[in-house]
Amino acid sequence: MLREAPMARIDFDGPVAAVYQSGRGAPEGGLDGWRAALGRYLPVAGPVLDLGAGTGLYAELLRTWFGVRIVAVEPALAMLRQAPPEAWRAVGRAERIPLVAGCCGAAWLSTMIHHIADLPAAARELRRVLTPGAPVLIRSAFPGDQSRIALYRFFPTAGAVLDTFPTVAEVEAAFTAAGFTLRERRRIRQVNAATLAEFHDKVRHRANTTLLAIPDDEFAAGLANLRAAATTTPAQPAISELTLLTLT
Ligand SMILES: C[S@@+](CC[C@H](N)C(=O)[O-])C[C@H]1O[C@@H](n2cnc3c(N)ncnc32)[C@H](O)[C@@H]1O
């Protein structure tokens, strides 16, 4: 049984769009684990749908890593206009994807599943726009993953927000009802920043749903924690594990 759909968590047409690129991303090689994991599924014959593409951080990586054509679909124009011009770009939502049936060879959903208001509708739409057998590749943090994510060591109250995200079981149920089967569930290690000072420089932009959900004083206290740790352990990298769900 799916929990009630959340109200929009963040307005990505608001101020976050201007700082998103500076607040996210990874150092050189920091996403090699993702490259290796996705290499089992990509490239594919048709274009890859990057759903909720944001500023196209991953559109650009997938294009470079695998030479695939990207269709970036994203509701916030302020985000989408930053996506690489090499991608086909369309304004739209997961619940009503503005594409014809059977046009994409794979779908990539990176840290966006918790923004979808109607997950069963989104799963049905993905079934419609993908070719038969095409993989849906979901990259996300899920409830209970707090200890695996570098951010929540410094911002524990933001970590609590993760428990409002859809669970793996809820995602699987929505996609199963639309005709998909969960094939793989893996944790992928990534380096968010080579040092904690570098991590602080990203995190201070607050380009993260869970950081925007906490009060300003808790955000300031977390940043102070992070600054202190960056001073005492300057060489320590920020490392996290997110989950890759693959459905076909
Ligand atoms: C945290 S960002 C992730 C952006 C990008 N996928 C990445 O990994 O950098 C979440 C994105 O999902 C988009 N989004 C929100 N609701 C959506 C929906 N219903 N359908 C598709 N995308 C949505 C937001 O506008 C935002 O750009």
The ligand as an SDF file (V2000), in Angstrom:
LIG
                    3D

 27 29  0  0  0  0  0  0  0  0999 V2000
   17.4630   16.1540   -6.7620 C   0  0  0  0  0  0  0  0  0  0  0  0
   17.0660   16.6200   -8.3880 S   0  0  0  0  0  0  0  0  0  0  0  0
   17.9300   15.3680   -9.3250 C   0  0  0  0  0  0  0  0  0  0  0  0
   18.3550   15.8700  -10.6680 C   0  0  0  0  0  0  0  0  0  0  0  0
   19.2040   14.8810  -11.4640 C   0  0  0  0  0  0  0  0  0  0  0  0
   18.4820   13.6730  -11.7590 N   0  0  0  0  0  0  0  0  0  0  0  0
   20.4900   14.5820  -10.7320 C   0  0  0  0  0  0  0  0  0  0  0  0
   20.6870   13.4520  -10.2600 O   0  0  0  0  0  0  0  0  0  0  0  0
   21.3200   15.5030  -10.6220 O   0  0  0  0  0  0  0  0  0  0  0  0
   15.3800   16.0940   -8.5700 C   0  0  0  0  0  0  0  0  0  0  0  0
   14.7630   16.5430   -9.8830 C   0  0  0  0  0  0  0  0  0  0  0  0
   13.4920   15.9050  -10.0490 O   0  0  0  0  0  0  0  0  0  0  0  0
   12.6340   16.8320  -10.6720 C   0  0  0  0  0  0  0  0  0  0  0  0
   11.2250   16.4510  -10.4330 N   0  0  0  0  0  0  0  0  0  0  0  0
   10.4140   16.8190   -9.4120 C   0  0  0  0  0  0  0  0  0  0  0  0
    9.2070   16.2760   -9.5510 N   0  0  0  0  0  0  0  0  0  0  0  0
    9.2400   15.5360  -10.6960 C   0  0  0  0  0  0  0  0  0  0  0  0
    8.2960   14.7350  -11.3920 C   0  0  0  0  0  0  0  0  0  0  0  0
    7.0660   14.5720  -10.9400 N   0  0  0  0  0  0  0  0  0  0  0  0
    8.6820   14.1520  -12.5440 N   0  0  0  0  0  0  0  0  0  0  0  0
    9.9290   14.2990  -13.0190 C   0  0  0  0  0  0  0  0  0  0  0  0
   10.8850   15.0460  -12.3940 N   0  0  0  0  0  0  0  0  0  0  0  0
   10.5390   15.6430  -11.2480 C   0  0  0  0  0  0  0  0  0  0  0  0
   12.9940   18.1560  -10.0300 C   0  0  0  0  0  0  0  0  0  0  0  0
   12.5200   19.2770  -10.7570 O   0  0  0  0  0  0  0  0  0  0  0  0
   14.5020   18.0400   -9.9330 C   0  0  0  0  0  0  0  0  0  0  0  0
   15.1600   18.6070  -11.0280 O   0  0  0  0  0  0  0  0  0  0  0  0
  1  2  1  0
  2  3  1  0
  2 10  1  0
  3  4  1  0
  4  5  1  0
  5  6  1  0
  5  7  1  0
  7  8  2  0
  7  9  1  0
 10 11  1  0
 11 12  1  0
 11 26  1  0
 12 13  1  0
 13 14  1  0
 13 24  1  0
 14 15  1  0
 14 23  1  0
 15 16  2  0
 16 17  1  0
 17 18  1  0
 17 23  2  0
 18 19  1  0
 18 20  2  0
 20 21  1  0
 21 22  2  0
 22 23  1  0
 24 25  1  0
 24 26  1  0
 26 27  1  0
M  CHG  2   2   1   9  -1
M  END
$$$$
